């Protein structure tokens, strides 16, 4: 792939305003000054109309990037796409040059993409008020010109399908208090962190910021229950979300990243939340996949959590450990010292 085929020509995305990963990628492209063209709609039908082969599962956003022969291919996983673009364009990077910070950024992006999305999906479809609100808005977003009758039919179908999928993120009557408590803690921790740092890893945003932002566009901007919680607990987080939509005017400095020798306690507190909730889920899921079990059960935050096994999150744990193993022995030690006592130690290979 050449730079001219993906960077100078607008990158095409297919997504929806109600998709946190679409919001993540669009905001990141704006910040990085990478030309793009967003098509709002269903990826499957749009790809069919364009004559482009659909991926096995067409998630939002679906991004069209050229393969080695220059042919456009539909891809969906935001993190590999971000790293591919990093190789194409080095300025305004969202991955810290320092390997320790890059590893922490990788873990936080994964946490936002895979755990924080549980909060988003739970609030949107578990509570009746939120489900009614989301169903109407997201259905209209597919085609705003639909008749009221067609809109209601699609709303009923789409909402029921999403509510039935709550089990895939582990949302149920037992886990609802765990998810709610985790979200409230995260928002409170962010409020404290933003008092000293405008972004997770300094005065410039990393890919983890855009992952967090994507989820928060829905939690703060669309769904009534988490919106009220966030406004009550953290006006800083609300303001941060509003600023993140368009950072094209921000001029980042290389010195804007935190120093690995002096990482703030507010950042460590965020990793304590990762260790408290996401790490037990990752480990139990990986164990179940290795054993061929279709479901796993573990204790998270003092409560029993049962969920269907998810092969992708098994890959997430593998990738985190590979990133850690790629660090020098000195940098591994810095990471181990920083994460000591956070509950994240099992993420590091050899500390299972």
N, C-alpha and C positions, 0 to 999 in steps of 0.2 A: 504494500500500500504506500502510495506517495503522499507527501504533504498536500499537494495540489488537489488530490482526489477527495480529501476529507476535511481539510482545514479551510482552504481558500474558497471552495464551493460550499454552499450551505449544507450542513448535515440535516437530513430529514428525520423527523421523529413523528410517531403516531401515538397519541395519548389522550388523556382526559384531565380536566382541571381537578377532578376529585381523586386523582391518582397521586399519592405522595411521591412515588418514584419519578413520575413525570415532572412534578414540581422541582424535585431534587436536580434532575438533569437540566432542565431549562434554566434554572437559576445559576447552575454551575457554568453552563455555556455562556450565559450573559457575562458573568464575572470574568471568564477566561478570554473574552472577546473572540469567541469562536462562532463564525456565522452558522445560523441554523434556520430551519423552517419547520414549524410545528403544524401537524395536521390533527385537528381534534376529531376523534371518532374511534370506531372499533378497529383495532389492528387487523383482525382476520379479514373483514370485508374490504378494508382499504387495500391490503396486500393483494387480495384476489383481483380487485379492480386495476391494480398496477401491474399484474402479471408477475409478482414476485413470490417465490416460495415461502410459505409460512413456517416459522419455527415450530417445534413440537408442541409447545404451549406459548401462545402469543400474549405475553404479559405487557403491561403498560409501564413505561413507554417502550414501544418497539422502535429501534433505531436502525436506520439503513446505512451500512458502511460497506465500502468496496472490499472484496477479497483480493487475493494475489493476482487474479486475472483482471481486476478492475470491475468485476460484476457486483452490483449491489446485493448485499445479503442482509436479511433481517435478524437482528440480535437483540436480546432483552436484558441481560444481566448488567446492572448499572456499574458495579465496581470494576469488572474487567474492561468495560467500555471506557471508564475514566482513566484507567491505567494505560489503555491503548492510546488515548488522546494525549496523555502525558509524554509518551514516546514521540508523538508527532509535533508537539509544541511545548517548549520548555518554559517560556515566560508565563508569569501569573500562575505558577504551579499550585495545585491544591494538595500536593504531597510534600511534606517537609524533607529538606535535603539530609538532615540529620537522621541516621537510621533508627535511633531510639524513638524520636518523635514520630517518624514514619510508622513504626510498629504500633505505637499508642494510637495514632490516627486510624490505622487499619482496624484495630480492635473496637474503637469507638464507632467507626462507620458500620461495622458489622452489628454492633449492639443496637444502633439506631435502626438499621434495616431489618433486623430479625427479632429483637425483643420489643423495641418501642412501637413497632407496627402492631404488636399484639394489643397494646393499649389503644391504638387508633381503631383497629377493627372491632375490638371489644366495645368501646364506647359507641361506635357508630351503629352497631347492629344488636347489641344486648338490650339496650334501653328502648322502650317503645317510642318515646318522643323523638329520640335521635334517629331511629330507623325510619320513621315516617318522614322526617326532615330530609335525610340522606336519599331515600328512595325517590322523592319528588325532584330534588336538585340533580342527582346523578342521571336520572332517566331523561330529564330535559336536556342535560348536557350532551347526550348522544345525538339528538336532533331537536333543536329548540322550536322548530316549526311543526312538530307533531300536533295532531288534534288532541283535545282534552281526553277523548275516549282512548285513543291509541297510547297516549302518555300514561293514563291510569293502568292500562293493561300491561304495559312494559314495567311500570312501577311495581305492580303486584308480583309479576314474574321475577324481576331482578331482586327485589327485597327478600322474597322468600328464599331464593337461591343463596343469597349472602348470609341470611340468618342461619340457614342449614350448615353453612361453612364455619360457623363459630367454633365447632368442635376441632377444626384443623389448627386453630391457633391456641386451643386449650381454654377457651372462654366458656364458663358455665357457672351455675349458682355457687359452686364450691370455690372456684378460683376468682370469681368477681372481686371479692375484697382484696385479694393479693394484687391483682392488676391495678385496682384503684389506688391502693396504698403506694405501690411502686410509682405510678404516675405522679402522685402528689409529692413524693420524695424527690423525684427527678426534677420537677419544676422548682421546688424549693432549693435544691442544690444548684440548679442553673442560676437562680436569682442571686445566690451568694457568689457564685463564680463570676458572673458578669459585673460584679462590683469592682473587680480588679482586672478583668480581661474581657475584651469585647467578643472574642471567639474562644473556642475550646482550647486551642493551642497557641494563643497569643493575640497579636493585633492584626492578623491576617487569617482568612478562613481556610480550613482544610476540607478535604472531601467529607470528613466526619461532620462538619458543620452543615454541609448541604444535605447529608443524609438525615440529620436531626431536623433541619428546616423542613424537608419534605413531609415528614410525619406531622410536624407542628402546624403546617399550613391547614391541615384538616382538623387537628385537635383544637386549634385556636380560631381558625377562620370559618369552619363549616359546622361542626357538630356541637349542639347546645350544651350538653353536660360537661365535656372537658373544657369548652370555652369558658364557662362560668367558673370552673375550678381554677383555670390558669389566670383569669383576670383577678380572681380573689387572692391567689397565692403569689403571683409574680408579674407585676406590671413590666418589669425588665424583659421577661421572656416574650411578652406580647409585643413590646417595642422592637425587640431583636428580630422577631419573625417579620414584622413589617419592613424592616431595613434590609433583610436578606433577599427579598424578591429581586432587587436589582442593585448589584454591587459593581456595575460596569465602570462607575466613576472612582472606585477605590483604587488608589495607587499603592500596592503592597511593597514593603521593603523586605529584603532578605533577612534583615535583623529582626523582623516582626514576629518570628517564631519564638516560643518560650525556650529557655536554656535548660537542657536536660539535667544539669547539675542543680537546678533551683526550681523544680516543678512545684507549683503551689498546692497547699493542702486542699483547697477547693476542688482541684482536679482529682486528687487522690480520693476525695469523698465520692466523686462521680464513679470512679472505678470500684469503690466499695458497693455501690448499687449494682454494677455489672456483676460483681462476685456474689452478691446476695440473691440475685434473681436469674440472670441469663446463664451464668456458668453452670449451675446445677441442671438447668434444662439442656444445655449443650451436652454435658457429660452423660446424662441419662439417655438422651436421644442416640448418642453415638454407641453406647453400650447395647441398646435395643437393636440398632441396625446391625451391629457385629454379630448379635445372636440370632438375627433373622426374625425378631419380634416386630409385629405390626403396631404395637402400642407400648408406651412406657409410663412408668409411675415413679415419682420421686417426691421429696419434700422440698418445697420452696417457701422460704419465709415462714416456716413453722406450720405449713399446711400441705396437705397431699395434693399433688398436681398430676393429673392423668391426661395424656394426649397421644394422638396418633403419631407414629414415627415419621420423621421427615428427612429423607435422604439428603436434601440440599443442605440442611443444617449440619449434617454429618460432614459434608465437604467444608463447611465454614470452619469447624473445629480443626480439620486437617490443614486448611490454608493458614489459619492463625499460627499453628505450630510450625509450619514450614517457614513462615515469616520470621518467627523467633529463632529457628535454627540457622537462618541465613545471617543473623547478626554475629558480629565478632564476639569473642569470649568477654571482652571488656564491656561491650554494650549489653550483652545478655545479663551481666552482673548488675548493671545500672537498672535495667528493667526489673530484675528480680528484687532488688532493694526497694524500688519504688512501689511495686505491687505487693510487697510483704504485708500481710495482715488485711488485705482487701478482699480475700476470697477468690482472687483471680489466678492464684498460683497454679491451680490444675490446668489452666489453659496452656501452660508451658510444657512442652514435651519432656517427659521424665519426671513430672510432678503429678501424675495421675492419682 
